[in-house]
Amino acid sequence: MILPELSQEWKTGLSLAWSGYIAVLSVWIVMQKRAPVSTMSWILSLALLPFAGFVIYYFLGPQRLRKQRVKRLRSRASAHTQADLARVRDAAQNAPPALQQMARLGTAACGLPVSSAMGVALLSGGARTFDAIFDAVRAARDHIHLEYYIFEPDKIGTALRDLLVERARQGVAVRLLLDALGSKRIGRKFMAPLHAAGVQVALFHDTRIGRRLRPVTNYRTHRKIVVCDGRVGFTGGVNITDEEDKRTRPDAYHDVHLRIEGSAVRWLQTTFLEDWTYATGEDLRNIDHLMGAMLPQVEAGDIPVQIVTSGPDNMLEPIHRMHVEAIHSASERAWLTTPYFVPGEPAMMALTSAALRGVDVRLLVPRRSDSAIVSAAARSYFDELIASGVKVWEYKARMLHSKTLVVDDHCAMIGTANFDNRSFRLNFEVSAVVYGPELARPLAAQFETDLHSSGAVRAHRPQSFWRRLGDALARLFSPLL
């Protein structure tokens, strides 16, 4: 009789403990005030993992993150922007009202105004991108700033490291900011030549336990930024890895990047410096005397460019909003390329509404990405898109890693953000919005070229039951991806 009574006590105790665990976890998640679907997904998912779910949510769950804007830095950058605005004012006045509203939205959401560039160059493929970056690094005379999610100690990574060492020894100030998780393969031995040459290296969100009261493992800098002398800048999808270089690997990712020359680079610079001070704790007053070189007076150009940033420190989701606003503004075409397609309701509504009103909406995604669950989740949206008139294509040649949007002939976006919840809400991202045909036309041509290596997704394509079930199950986790 004793054993059954003890067993019942254990059952009661475990039941109470489990109920208490669910209650505490639910309150914790609800108080984050996230989207209801995301909140319920976390609660239901972690309820199935008693106690282990608490640890998972502690390390990976959403949380409020504060990263201060450096007001003095932005004020200094803004002081130079007035000349840009005067130069591009006529172009802005001739732009469609929807684009003018879009530019105001970007400024209000992330605090970075429209600027200008003397030139923008679309770089297709890692080889062209690396060549252009290496040329800019060799030409730098004052400073070189780099921020990357992935920097691998492979052939291209070693070549860039050695070039940075060479430039640092020649008196150029070099700062290198790497995401601690994305660049985890970078070790002390690889870093030693950089430190010896005087290159300043910092890690973004160190993943070692004990570095923070609550780790921020899930919040990464996904940005790819290079700034040389405050005059030439780069951003886009290409990381520093042989996986992006077809000269080294025939199966290298297919990707695009953007080179910007002119005053718009100061906002890439501002973004880098804010990330640098956040990661290092360095007081910008220590380098105030260098600001003249970091934010030089650069001649305004004729191309309106807006740098847009987003991250978990900004609940307005600026890059997400800019994508949705751009698609809403489309009158002729909206062509989207992304390696990871897991849209929220606003983005899905924008795409389908544009197609329903007669806009040529096209979506290009990889046939096989490097994440099976994300690929499956993406496929679950295809039927709804196609039924609304969206043309869906799958890139077959290699892994597609480009992140672009072309709207009509007057707006193009290239950046680091995928079209998914993680990029829009959790990662620190950056995008360049170029108003006018200077980027829209070559980017549209690149899109059409990519279609030659792609296959159209048909409405009534053969799919096994298990494939459809797997896609549907993956979609349940969309808010968490």
C-alpha positions as CSV (number, residue, x, y, z in Angstrom):
1,M,0.0,0.0,0.0
2,I,2.9,2.3,0.6
3,L,4.3,2.3,-3.0
4,P,1.0,3.2,-4.6
5,E,0.5,6.1,-2.2
6,L,4.1,7.3,-2.9
7,S,3.5,7.0,-6.6
8,Q,0.4,9.1,-6.4
9,E,2.2,11.7,-4.5
10,W,4.9,11.8,-7.1
11,K,2.3,12.1,-9.8
12,T,0.6,15.0,-8.0
13,G,3.9,16.7,-7.4
14,L,5.0,16.4,-11.0
15,S,1.7,17.6,-12.2
16,L,1.8,20.7,-10.0
17,A,5.4,21.4,-11.0
18,W,4.5,21.1,-14.7
19,S,1.5,23.4,-14.3
20,G,3.7,25.9,-12.4
21,Y,6.3,25.7,-15.1
22,I,3.8,26.4,-17.9
23,A,2.2,29.3,-15.9
24,V,5.6,30.9,-15.3
25,L,6.8,30.4,-18.8
26,S,3.5,31.7,-20.3
27,V,3.6,34.9,-18.2
28,W,7.2,35.4,-19.2
29,I,6.5,35.0,-22.9
30,V,3.2,37.0,-22.8
31,M,4.9,39.9,-21.1
32,Q,7.2,40.3,-24.2
33,K,4.1,41.6,-26.0
34,R,5.1,39.9,-29.3
35,A,2.8,38.9,-32.1
36,P,0.0,36.6,-30.8
37,V,0.9,33.8,-33.3
38,S,4.6,34.0,-32.3
39,T,3.6,34.0,-28.6
40,M,1.4,31.0,-28.9
41,S,3.9,29.1,-31.0
42,W,6.6,29.6,-28.2
43,I,4.2,28.6,-25.5
44,L,2.9,25.5,-27.2
45,S,6.4,24.4,-28.4
46,L,8.0,24.8,-25.0
47,A,5.2,23.2,-23.1
48,L,6.1,20.0,-24.8
49,L,9.6,20.3,-23.4
50,P,9.2,20.4,-19.6
51,F,12.0,22.4,-17.9
52,A,14.3,22.0,-21.0
53,G,12.0,24.6,-22.6
54,F,12.9,27.1,-20.0
55,V,16.6,26.8,-20.9
56,I,15.8,27.0,-24.6
57,Y,13.8,30.1,-24.2
58,Y,16.4,31.7,-21.8
59,F,19.0,31.4,-24.5
60,L,17.0,31.7,-27.7
61,G,13.7,33.4,-26.8
62,P,12.9,37.0,-27.7
63,Q,13.8,39.7,-25.3
64,R,14.1,43.4,-25.2
65,L,17.5,44.7,-26.3
66,R,18.7,48.2,-26.0
67,K,21.4,49.6,-28.2
68,Q,21.9,53.3,-27.9
69,R,22.1,55.5,-30.9
70,V,25.1,57.7,-30.8
71,K,23.4,61.1,-31.1
72,R,26.6,63.1,-31.5
73,L,27.6,60.8,-34.4
74,R,24.3,61.1,-36.1
75,S,24.2,64.8,-35.7
76,R,27.6,65.2,-37.3
77,A,26.6,62.9,-40.2
78,S,23.3,64.8,-40.6
79,A,25.2,68.1,-40.9
80,H,26.7,67.0,-44.2
81,T,23.4,65.7,-45.5
82,Q,21.8,69.1,-46.2
83,A,23.9,69.4,-49.4
84,D,22.8,66.0,-50.5
85,L,19.1,66.9,-50.0
86,A,19.5,70.1,-52.0
87,R,21.2,68.1,-54.8
88,V,18.5,65.4,-55.0
89,R,15.5,67.6,-54.2
90,D,14.5,67.9,-57.9
91,A,14.7,64.2,-58.4
92,A,12.7,63.6,-55.2
93,Q,10.0,66.1,-56.4
94,N,9.7,64.2,-59.7
95,A,9.4,60.9,-58.0
96,P,6.0,59.2,-57.5
97,P,4.3,60.3,-54.2
98,A,4.4,56.7,-53.0
99,L,8.3,56.8,-53.1
100,Q,8.4,60.1,-51.3
101,Q,6.3,58.6,-48.6
102,M,8.5,55.5,-48.5
103,A,11.6,57.7,-48.0
104,R,9.9,59.5,-45.1
105,L,8.9,56.1,-43.6
106,G,12.5,54.9,-43.7
107,T,13.7,58.1,-42.0
108,A,11.1,58.0,-39.3
109,A,11.5,54.3,-38.6
110,C,15.3,54.1,-38.3
111,G,16.5,57.7,-38.2
112,L,18.6,57.7,-41.3
113,P,17.6,60.2,-44.0
114,V,17.9,60.0,-47.8
115,S,21.4,60.8,-49.0
116,S,23.1,60.7,-52.3
117,A,25.7,58.8,-54.2
118,M,28.0,59.7,-57.1
119,G,27.9,56.1,-58.3
120,V,26.4,52.7,-57.4
121,A,27.6,49.4,-58.9
122,L,25.9,46.1,-58.8
123,L,28.4,43.3,-58.2
124,S,27.2,39.9,-59.3
125,G,29.0,37.0,-57.7
126,G,31.6,36.6,-55.0
127,A,34.5,36.9,-57.4
128,R,33.5,40.4,-58.6
129,T,32.6,41.4,-55.1
130,F,35.9,40.3,-53.5
131,D,37.9,42.0,-56.3
132,A,36.1,45.3,-55.8
133,I,36.5,45.1,-52.0
134,F,40.2,44.3,-52.3
135,D,40.7,47.2,-54.7
136,A,39.0,49.6,-52.3
137,V,41.1,48.3,-49.4
138,R,44.3,48.7,-51.3
139,A,43.3,52.3,-52.2
140,A,42.4,53.3,-48.6
141,R,44.7,55.9,-47.1
142,D,43.1,56.7,-43.7
143,H,40.9,53.9,-42.4
144,I,39.2,50.6,-43.3
145,H,36.2,49.4,-41.4
146,L,34.6,46.0,-41.8
147,E,31.7,44.3,-40.2
148,Y,30.7,40.7,-41.1
149,Y,28.5,37.9,-40.0
150,I,30.7,35.2,-41.5
151,F,34.4,35.6,-41.9
152,E,36.0,32.2,-42.5
153,P,39.7,31.3,-42.1
154,D,39.8,29.8,-45.6
155,K,41.5,30.9,-48.8
156,I,39.6,34.2,-49.3
157,G,39.5,35.0,-45.6
158,T,43.2,34.5,-45.3
159,A,43.9,36.6,-48.3
160,L,41.8,39.5,-46.9
161,R,43.4,39.1,-43.5
162,D,46.9,39.4,-45.0
163,L,45.8,42.5,-47.0
164,L,44.5,44.1,-43.8
165,V,47.7,43.3,-42.0
166,E,49.7,44.9,-44.9
167,R,47.5,48.0,-44.9
168,A,47.7,48.4,-41.1
169,R,51.5,48.2,-41.2
170,Q,51.4,51.0,-43.8
171,G,49.6,53.2,-41.3
172,V,46.0,52.8,-42.2
173,A,43.6,52.4,-39.2
174,V,41.8,49.0,-39.5
175,R,38.8,48.0,-37.4
176,L,37.2,44.6,-37.9
177,L,33.9,43.7,-36.2
178,L,32.9,40.0,-36.5
179,D,29.8,38.2,-35.2
180,A,30.9,35.8,-32.5
181,L,28.6,33.0,-33.7
182,G,28.8,33.4,-37.4
183,S,32.6,33.7,-37.4
184,K,33.2,31.1,-34.7
185,R,35.9,29.4,-36.7
186,I,38.2,32.4,-36.4
187,G,40.7,31.4,-33.7
188,R,43.6,33.1,-31.9
189,K,46.2,31.7,-34.4
190,F,44.3,33.3,-37.3
191,M,43.9,36.5,-35.4
192,A,47.6,36.8,-34.2
193,P,48.9,38.6,-37.4
194,L,46.0,41.1,-37.2
195,H,46.8,41.9,-33.5
196,A,50.5,42.1,-34.2
197,A,49.9,44.7,-37.0
198,G,47.7,46.9,-34.8
199,V,44.3,45.9,-36.3
200,Q,41.5,46.4,-33.8
201,V,39.3,43.3,-33.7
202,A,36.0,43.0,-31.8
203,L,33.4,40.3,-31.5
204,F,29.7,41.1,-31.6
205,H,27.6,39.4,-28.8
206,D,30.2,37.0,-27.4
207,T,28.6,33.6,-27.0
208,R,30.6,32.5,-24.0
209,I,28.4,31.8,-21.0
210,G,28.7,34.3,-18.2
211,R,29.4,37.3,-20.4
212,R,25.9,38.6,-19.7
213,L,23.2,38.0,-17.1
214,R,21.0,36.7,-19.9
215,P,22.8,35.6,-23.1
216,V,21.9,37.2,-26.4
217,T,22.8,34.2,-28.4
218,N,19.8,34.6,-30.8
219,Y,20.6,38.2,-31.7
220,R,23.4,38.3,-34.3
221,T,24.8,41.0,-36.5
222,H,24.0,39.8,-40.0
223,R,25.4,42.9,-41.5
224,K,28.0,43.0,-44.2
225,I,29.6,46.4,-44.3
226,V,32.9,47.7,-45.7
227,V,33.8,51.4,-45.5
228,C,37.1,52.8,-46.9
229,D,38.0,56.4,-46.0
230,G,34.4,57.3,-45.5
231,R,34.0,57.6,-49.3
232,V,33.5,54.1,-50.7
233,G,31.2,51.5,-49.1
234,F,29.9,48.0,-49.7
235,T,26.9,46.1,-48.5
236,G,24.8,43.1,-49.6
237,G,24.7,39.4,-49.2
238,V,28.3,38.3,-49.7
239,N,30.2,37.0,-46.6
240,I,33.9,36.5,-46.5
241,T,34.0,32.8,-47.3
242,D,35.1,30.5,-50.1
243,E,31.4,29.3,-50.3
244,E,30.8,32.6,-52.1
245,D,33.7,32.4,-54.5
246,K,33.2,30.4,-57.7
247,R,36.9,30.6,-58.5
248,T,37.5,28.4,-55.5
249,R,34.3,26.3,-55.3
250,P,32.2,25.5,-58.5
251,D,29.2,25.1,-56.2
252,A,29.7,28.6,-54.6
253,Y,26.6,30.5,-53.6
254,H,25.0,32.8,-56.2
255,D,24.9,36.2,-54.6
256,V,25.0,40.0,-55.3
257,H,26.6,42.9,-53.5
258,L,26.5,46.7,-53.9
259,R,29.4,49.2,-54.2
260,I,28.4,52.8,-53.2
261,E,30.6,55.8,-53.8
262,G,29.7,59.2,-52.3
263,S,28.1,60.8,-49.3
264,A,25.6,58.0,-48.6
265,V,28.5,56.0,-47.4
266,R,28.5,58.1,-44.2
267,W,25.4,56.2,-43.1
268,L,27.1,52.9,-43.5
269,Q,29.9,54.4,-41.5
270,T,27.5,55.6,-38.8
271,T,26.0,52.1,-38.6
272,F,29.4,50.5,-38.3
273,L,30.6,53.0,-35.6
274,E,27.4,52.5,-33.5
275,D,27.9,48.7,-33.7
276,W,31.5,49.1,-32.9
277,T,30.9,51.2,-29.8
278,Y,28.1,48.8,-28.7
279,A,30.3,45.8,-29.1
280,T,33.5,47.3,-27.6
281,G,32.1,49.7,-25.0
282,E,34.5,52.3,-26.5
283,D,33.6,55.9,-25.9
284,L,33.5,57.8,-29.2
285,R,34.9,60.8,-27.4
286,N,38.2,58.9,-27.5
287,I,38.2,59.2,-31.3
288,D,36.4,62.5,-31.8
289,H,39.5,63.9,-33.3
290,L,39.3,61.3,-36.0
291,M,35.7,62.2,-37.0
292,G,36.7,64.5,-39.7
293,A,38.4,61.7,-41.6
294,M,35.7,59.1,-40.7
295,L,32.8,61.4,-41.9
296,P,34.5,63.5,-44.5
297,Q,32.8,66.2,-46.6
298,V,32.0,64.3,-49.8
299,E,30.6,65.9,-52.9
300,A,26.9,65.2,-53.3
301,G,25.8,63.0,-56.2
302,D,22.8,62.7,-58.4
303,I,21.6,59.3,-57.2
304,P,19.2,59.3,-54.2
305,V,20.2,56.5,-51.7
306,Q,18.8,55.6,-48.3
307,I,20.6,53.3,-45.9
308,V,18.0,51.5,-43.7
309,T,18.9,49.6,-40.6
310,S,16.9,47.3,-38.3
311,G,17.4,45.0,-35.4
312,P,16.0,43.8,-32.1
313,D,16.7,47.2,-30.6
314,N,14.1,48.8,-32.9
315,M,10.6,47.4,-32.6
316,L,9.4,49.3,-35.7
317,E,11.1,46.7,-38.0
318,P,12.2,49.3,-40.5
319,I,13.5,47.0,-43.2
320,H,10.3,44.9,-43.0
321,R,8.2,48.0,-43.4
322,M,10.3,49.3,-46.3
323,H,9.8,46.0,-48.2
324,V,6.0,46.1,-47.6
325,E,5.8,49.8,-48.5
326,A,7.8,49.3,-51.7
327,I,5.6,46.4,-52.9
328,H,2.5,48.5,-52.1
329,S,3.9,51.3,-54.3
330,A,4.5,49.0,-57.3
331,S,2.4,49.8,-60.4
332,E,4.2,47.6,-63.0
333,R,6.5,45.1,-61.3
334,A,7.8,43.9,-58.0
335,W,10.5,41.3,-58.3
336,L,11.8,39.7,-55.1
337,T,14.8,37.5,-54.6
338,T,15.5,35.8,-51.3
339,P,17.2,32.6,-50.0
340,Y,14.8,32.3,-47.1
341,F,11.1,33.1,-47.7
342,V,9.0,32.9,-44.5
343,P,6.7,36.0,-44.8
344,G,4.6,37.4,-42.1
345,E,1.0,38.4,-42.7
346,P,1.7,42.0,-43.8
347,A,4.3,40.9,-46.3
348,M,2.2,38.1,-47.7
349,M,-0.8,40.5,-48.0
350,A,1.4,43.0,-49.9
351,L,2.6,40.5,-52.4
352,T,-0.8,38.9,-53.1
353,S,-2.5,42.3,-53.3
354,A,0.0,43.7,-55.7
355,A,-0.5,40.6,-58.0
356,L,-4.3,40.8,-57.7
357,R,-4.3,44.4,-58.9
358,G,-2.3,43.5,-62.0
359,V,1.3,44.1,-60.9
360,D,3.9,41.7,-62.3
361,V,5.0,40.1,-59.0
362,R,7.8,37.5,-59.2
363,L,9.4,35.6,-56.4
364,L,12.8,33.8,-56.9
365,V,14.0,31.4,-54.2
366,P,16.5,28.5,-54.2
367,R,15.2,25.1,-55.0
368,R,17.3,23.8,-52.1
369,S,18.6,26.1,-49.4
370,D,21.0,25.3,-46.6
371,S,18.0,24.9,-44.2
372,A,15.5,22.1,-45.0
373,I,12.9,23.4,-42.6
374,V,13.0,26.9,-44.0
375,S,12.7,25.5,-47.6
376,A,9.7,23.4,-46.5
377,A,8.1,26.4,-44.8
378,A,8.6,28.5,-47.9
379,R,7.0,25.9,-50.1
380,S,3.9,26.0,-47.9
381,Y,3.1,29.5,-49.2
382,F,3.5,28.8,-52.9
383,D,-0.1,27.7,-53.6
384,E,-1.6,30.9,-52.1
385,L,0.9,33.1,-53.9
386,I,0.3,31.4,-57.3
387,A,-3.5,31.5,-56.8
388,S,-3.2,35.3,-56.4
389,G,-1.2,35.6,-59.6
390,V,2.4,35.7,-58.1
391,K,4.9,34.0,-60.4
392,V,7.2,31.8,-58.3
393,W,10.5,30.5,-59.5
394,E,13.1,28.2,-58.0
395,Y,16.8,28.7,-58.7
396,K,18.3,25.3,-59.6
397,A,21.9,25.9,-60.5
398,R,23.4,26.5,-57.0
399,M,22.4,27.9,-53.6
400,L,20.8,31.3,-54.2
401,H,21.8,33.8,-51.5
402,S,20.8,37.1,-53.1
403,K,18.5,39.5,-51.1
404,T,17.0,42.0,-53.5
405,L,13.8,43.8,-54.5
406,V,13.1,45.7,-57.7
407,V,10.0,47.9,-57.9
408,D,9.1,49.3,-61.3
409,D,12.1,51.3,-62.7
410,H,12.4,53.7,-59.8
411,C,13.3,51.7,-56.7
412,A,15.7,48.9,-55.9
413,M,16.9,47.3,-52.6
414,I,20.0,45.3,-51.9
415,G,20.9,44.3,-48.4
416,T,21.6,41.6,-45.8
417,A,18.0,40.9,-44.8
418,N,16.3,37.7,-45.8
419,F,12.5,37.8,-46.3
420,D,11.7,36.1,-43.0
421,N,11.0,36.8,-39.3
422,R,14.5,36.3,-38.2
423,S,15.9,39.0,-40.4
424,F,13.0,41.4,-39.9
425,R,12.9,41.0,-36.1
426,L,15.9,39.3,-34.5
427,N,19.1,40.0,-36.6
428,F,20.9,43.3,-36.9
429,E,20.5,44.0,-40.7
430,V,21.2,46.8,-43.2
431,S,19.8,47.5,-46.6
432,A,20.5,50.1,-49.3
433,V,17.5,51.6,-51.1
434,V,18.4,53.3,-54.4
435,Y,15.7,55.5,-55.8
436,G,15.7,55.8,-59.6
437,P,16.8,53.6,-62.6
438,E,20.5,53.5,-61.8
439,L,20.2,50.3,-59.8
440,A,16.7,49.2,-60.7
441,R,17.5,48.5,-64.3
442,P,20.7,46.4,-63.9
443,L,19.1,44.6,-60.9
444,A,16.1,43.7,-63.1
445,A,18.4,42.5,-65.8
446,Q,20.2,40.3,-63.3
447,F,16.9,38.9,-62.1
448,E,15.9,37.9,-65.7
449,T,19.4,36.3,-66.2
450,D,18.8,34.3,-63.0
451,L,15.5,33.0,-64.3
452,H,17.4,31.2,-67.1
453,S,18.8,28.9,-64.3
454,S,15.4,28.5,-62.6
455,G,12.2,26.6,-63.0
456,A,8.7,27.9,-62.6
457,V,6.6,26.5,-59.8
458,R,3.3,25.3,-61.3
459,A,-0.1,25.5,-59.6
460,H,-0.9,21.8,-60.0
461,R,2.5,20.3,-59.5
462,P,2.8,16.7,-58.3
463,Q,3.5,16.5,-54.6
464,S,3.4,13.4,-52.4
465,F,1.2,13.4,-49.2
466,W,4.3,13.3,-47.0
467,R,5.9,16.3,-48.8
468,R,2.7,18.3,-48.3
469,L,2.5,17.3,-44.7
470,G,6.1,18.2,-44.0
471,D,5.7,21.6,-45.6
472,A,2.5,22.2,-43.6
473,L,4.2,21.2,-40.3
474,A,7.2,23.4,-41.1
475,R,4.9,26.4,-41.6
476,L,3.7,26.0,-38.0
477,F,7.2,27.0,-36.9
478,S,7.3,30.0,-39.2
479,P,7.0,32.6,-36.4
480,L,10.0,31.0,-34.8
481,L,12.2,30.7,-37.9
